[in-house]
């Protein structure tokens, strides 16, 4: 039996996207550890937000690394979604 290339490609793209998601979560967890270790969330000043970051504030970064990412990570872990994600990642 020959695999359907459209469906097979879709499976591969789901797996690749899943890997990207896991990698992004891992990067944000590492950045949270770094910001905690260096106390960056309390050290940011308005002057740190220049160029492409000029429209952001310390509160925006704290919201991601201090609140949103831990909540997302907890939800995924507590609902067994990591099992699903790691099963299909590349």
ABEGO torsion letter per residue (X at the ends): XBBBAAAAAAAAAAAAAAAAAAAAAAAAAAAAAAAAAAGAAAABBAAABBEAAAABBAAAAAAAAAAAAAAAAAAAAAAGAAAAAAAABX
